[in-house]
């Protein structure tokens, strides 16, 4: 089944410009297909968040937010797979599986509910036979130690807060087709 629709624009090109910095991973590569371990269990994967490492955040950074967004989901607003908030400044990486729960994040950080309803990472799960989906893993450098949100916030509310507090973004975009 193909849903025969145009490719969505890069969602981060639609936002105000921000400095860029570097994010890398031993688990995923920009433009390459996600390994099954990062795919949702409903699609035959292990539902484990990839390891991410970042460096070169802009001056004035006081914390980080890590997100994973699929703009190619067959719904008007895309699909949020991961939102980890208030990651402390001294953090430069998350290990594989850090998205399992709040307990696997650095102290003080927490997840907001993803679009599958969990306070955790939700792996790729595009409709079977659909086009390649892009998964934007983004580390946001934030100008406050903590966004004014709690675990009940939606990804949209976190994104709205990020619009006013993002100093820089580091982006890694693997793909997946089921």
C-alpha positions in Angstrom: 0.0 0.0 0.0 1.3 3.4 -0.9 -0.5 6.4 0.4 0.7 8.3 -2.7 1.4 11.7 -1.3 4.1 14.3 -1.6 7.1 14.4 0.7 6.7 16.8 3.6 9.2 19.6 3.8 12.0 19.5 6.4 10.1 20.7 9.5 13.1 22.5 10.9 13.5 24.7 7.8 10.1 26.2 8.7 11.3 27.4 12.1 13.4 30.5 12.9 17.0 30.0 12.2 19.3 28.7 15.0 22.9 27.9 15.2 23.9 24.4 14.2 26.2 22.0 16.1 27.1 18.3 15.8 25.2 15.2 16.7 26.6 11.7 15.9 25.5 8.2 16.7 27.1 4.7 16.7 23.6 3.4 16.1 22.1 5.5 13.3 23.4 7.3 10.2 22.0 10.3 8.5 20.1 9.3 5.4 20.4 5.5 6.1 17.8 3.0 7.1 17.2 2.5 10.9 18.2 -0.8 12.3 15.3 -3.0 13.6 16.4 -2.4 17.2 15.2 1.2 16.8 11.9 0.2 15.2 8.7 -0.1 17.4 7.9 -3.6 18.6 4.5 -3.4 16.8 6.5 -3.3 13.6 8.9 -6.1 14.5 11.6 -4.1 16.2 13.1 -3.8 19.7 11.9 -0.3 20.3 15.2 0.9 21.7 16.3 4.6 21.3 19.6 5.1 19.5 22.8 6.3 21.2 23.4 10.0 20.5 26.5 12.2 21.2 26.7 15.9 20.6 29.3 18.6 20.8 29.8 22.3 19.9 26.6 23.7 21.3 26.4 27.5 21.1 27.5 29.7 23.9 24.8 30.4 26.4 23.4 26.9 26.3 22.0 25.8 29.7 20.3 22.5 28.9 19.2 20.3 26.1 16.0 18.7 24.7 16.2 15.6 22.5 13.3 14.9 20.1 12.5 12.5 17.3 9.8 13.6 14.8 8.4 11.9 11.7 7.0 14.5 9.3 6.1 11.8 6.8 3.4 10.1 9.0 0.1 10.0 7.1 -1.5 12.6 9.4 -1.6 16.4 9.1 0.8 17.1 12.0 3.5 14.5 11.7 4.3 12.1 14.5 6.3 12.6 17.7 8.4 9.5 18.6 10.5 10.9 21.4 10.7 14.1 23.5 13.2 14.1 26.4 13.2 17.5 28.2 15.6 19.3 30.6 18.7 17.3 29.9 21.5 19.0 32.0 24.2 21.1 30.4 27.0 18.7 31.3 25.4 15.9 29.3 27.0 15.3 25.9 25.4 11.9 25.1 22.6 9.5 25.7 23.3 5.8 25.5 21.3 3.3 23.5 18.1 2.7 25.3 18.1 6.0 27.2 14.6 6.6 26.0 13.2 3.6 27.8 12.0 5.6 30.8 12.7 8.7 32.9 14.9 6.5 35.0 17.3 5.9 32.1 17.7 9.7 31.4 20.2 12.0 33.3 19.0 13.2 36.6 16.5 16.1 36.3 15.5 15.1 32.7 12.1 13.6 31.8 10.0 12.5 28.9 6.7 13.9 27.8 4.2 11.6 26.3 5.0 10.6 22.7 2.2 10.2 20.1 1.9 6.5 21.0 1.0 7.6 24.5 4.1 6.6 26.4 6.6 8.7 28.4 9.4 7.1 26.5 10.9 6.5 23.0 8.6 5.0 20.5 10.5 3.4 17.5 9.6 3.8 13.9 6.4 2.2 12.8 5.3 3.5 9.4 2.3 1.9 7.6 3.5 -1.2 5.8 4.3 -0.5 2.2 4.3 3.3 2.7 7.1 5.5 1.4 10.4 6.0 3.2 9.8 8.0 6.4 12.4 10.4 7.8 13.1 10.4 11.5 14.5 13.7 12.7 16.6 13.1 15.8 17.3 16.6 17.0 19.3 17.8 20.0 18.1 21.3 20.9 20.5 23.6 22.7 18.3 25.6 25.1 19.0 29.0 26.8 17.3 28.0 30.2 18.2 25.3 32.6 14.6 23.9 32.5 11.8 24.6 30.1 8.6 25.6 32.0 6.8 22.3 31.3 6.2 19.0 33.2 5.5 15.4 32.1 1.9 16.2 31.3 2.9 18.6 28.5 2.4 17.5 24.9 5.1 17.5 22.3 3.4 20.6 20.7 3.7 22.5 24.0 7.4 21.6 24.3 7.9 22.6 20.7 6.2 26.0 21.4 8.5 26.6 24.3 11.5 25.6 22.2 10.5 28.3 19.7 11.5 30.9 22.3 14.4 29.1 23.9 16.4 27.3 21.2 19.9 28.6 20.6 21.0 25.7 18.3 20.0 22.4 16.7 22.0 19.3 15.9 20.1 17.1 13.5 20.5 13.5 12.4 17.9 12.1 10.0 17.8 8.3 9.3 14.9 6.7 7.4 12.7 3.7 7.6 10.2 1.9 5.4 8.2 -1.1 6.8 
